Amino acid sequence: MSAAAPQAPATEPYTVAITPDQAAHLETALTLCKALAAPGRLAILGALAAPPFPTLTLAELAQRTPVAAASVERDLRQLADTGLIQIVEWEAAQPGREPRPARVAFDRAYMQTMAQVIATLHKVHAQVAPPAERPAQDDRTRTITRLMQNGRLISWPVQVKQQMYVLEEVAQAFARDRTYSEREVDAILKEIYAYDHCTLRRALIDQRFLRREQGIYSKV
């Protein structure tokens, strides 16, 4: 009689402690992933979410995306149900049919929601990732990792210390050996934080990362 092969020890399941608010954020993340799983809906969102955040008719949207006309109404309704876009105007309904979207826009309030969703995902990941995957980070690195993605600011922090970390990072977009007009400064900052670039500009001056003299900016 051959000996039975040894069984591998059972793997202990992960236990993750989350608050009701965090559970809601995770549900939002799942809904978002489902909404953007289709290339057409992703293209629509890309056209609407690019600064200066245009409000587009369906005809204008068709010119900017490769989405088939047969699916655009369904895609818009799904994005609107998720909260990513707003249907700001409807076409009058034909007899026996529901009204159709006529003009749509990106819902910029979703930027703040996404900052909370991303923060929750980081917290959940921190609970389930093995220790080897979680090297120690200083406070500045944790702040920048949480608040900035691919050089773009997700959310303006409340704590002054964290604001300084962000401003140090943002100031690297400016060269010390040249000057900038206000239009050039705004163009740079809109690429970093389109939601409220004026707050960034004012903070850079107040905290002496930039100086402004007669409408000309330079790095301190």
N, C-alpha and C positions, 0 to 999 in steps of 0.2 A: 504494500500500500504506500503510495507516494505521499509525502508530507504536504500539507496544505500550504500554499504560498502565503507569506506574511502579509497582513493587510496594512496599508499605509494609515498612519494615525489620522483621525478625523480633524479637519481644519476648523478651528474655532471661528464662528461668524463674527464679523465686525459689529460692534455696537456703537452707534453714533447718536450723540445727544444733540438734539436741535430744538429750538423754540418754535412755537406756532408761526411766528413771523418768518423764520427761516424755512419752515416747511412750505409756506406760501411762495417764497422766493424760488424754491426748488421746483415747485409746480409751474411757476412762470417760466423757468429755464426750460423745462420739458416742453411746454406749449410753444415756446419760441423755436426750439429745435424742430418741432413738427411743422411749424409755419414756414420755416426757411428750408425745408427739405427739398422743395421743388425749385429747380433753376429759374423758372419764370417768376416766382414770388421773390426770390433773391434779387433778380434783375430789377423788378419794380421797386423794391426797397432801396436798392442802390441809387436809382434815379431820383427818388424822393428825399433820401437822407443826405445827399451831397450838398454842402453849402452852395448857395444861400437858401437851401431848403424850399424849393419852388412848390407852388400849388399848381397842379397840372390837370388839364382836361384829358379825357381818354385818348383823344386824337394826338395830343402832345406826348402822352405817355407811349403811344404806339411808335412815335418817331424815335424815341430814346431807348426803347427796349425791343428785344426780339420776341416778345410774348405774343402767342397766337391770339387773334381777336376772339376766338371761340372760348378761350379760358380766362381772359383778362377779368371779366366781371366776377367769376368765382374766386380768382386769386385775390382780388381787391377785398371781397367780403371776408375771406379768411384772414388776411392781414389786419383788417379793421377789427374783427372779432378778437384777435390777439392783443390789440391795443397799439400796434406798431404804426398804423396810419390812421388818419381821420378822413372820412368821406364828408367833405364840406358842402357839397351840393349834389342834389339828386335830379335825375330826369323825370319828367312827369310819366306816370305809368300808362301804358297802353291798356285797353280793356282786357281784363282777365290776367294781367301780368303785374308783378311787383315793380316799384320804381327801380331805376338803374342808377348806379353811381355816375356822376357827371364830372365832378372835380374832386381831386384827392390831394392830401398833403401828409408829410411825415409828422407824427406826433412827437414833438421835441421833449415833452414831459417824460417820454420813455427813457431818455438818457439817464435821468436820475434813478428811475427804477432799475435800469441795467447796472448801475453802480452798486446798488444793494444786492442784486442777484449775484454779481461777480464776487462781492465780498462774502456772501454766504457760501458760494462754491469753494472759495479758498478755505473757509473755516471747516467745511465738511471734509475737504481733501486733507487738511492738516490732521484730522482725527483718524483717517483710514490709511494714510501713507506710512510705510515702514520708516523707522527712524533714519535709516540710511538715505532716504529720499528727502529728508528734511534737514539740510545743513543749517547750522545756526546762522542767523542773519541779524545785523544790527538794525536799530530802529529806522535809520534812513533808508536802508535797502528794502525793508519790509514796507515802508510807506510808499516808495517809488514803485515797487512791484505791484502793490495793491491799487494805486491810483493812476498809474500810467501804463498804457499798452501801445507798443509800436510807436512810441514817441508822441502819443496823443493822451491828453488828460481826460480821465473818465469823470472825475468829480472833484470839485474844489473843497479841500478839507476845512474843517472848522478850527482845529487846533493850530495855533500860531506856529508852533515848532514844525508841524507837518507842512504848513504853508511855505516855510522857509526851505524845507527840503525840495518841495516842488519848484519853487522859484529858482533855486540853484540849478535845477535840471533844465528848466525853461530858458534860463539865461545863456545856456550853452548854444542856443540857436543864433545868437548874435556875436558878430566878430568885434574884437576890441579896437581894430585899426580902421574903422569906417564909421560913417554916420548914416542915419536912417530918417526918412520922412515919416510922418504919422501914418500915412497910407501903407508904407513898407512894413512898419511895425505891426499894424493891424493885420496885414496879409500873412505875416509869419505867425502871429498869435492865433488867427482863425484856423490855421492848419493844426495847431496844437490843442485849442479848446474853443471850438466854434460856438459852443453853447453860451459862453459869456467871456469873450476875449477882452472886453473892457475891464473886467475885474482883474485879469492877469496884467494888463498894461498898467493899471493904477497901482497894483501891488509891487510890480517891478520898480516903479519910480519911488513909491513910499519906502520900500526897503533898500533903496539905493543900489539896485542891480543895474538900473538904467538911469541916465540923467536926461532931462528935457530942458532945452534952452531955445526960446523963440521958435518953438515948433519943430526943432531938430533933436533927434534922439541919438545917444551914444552909450556904449557900455562902460560902466564905471570900473 
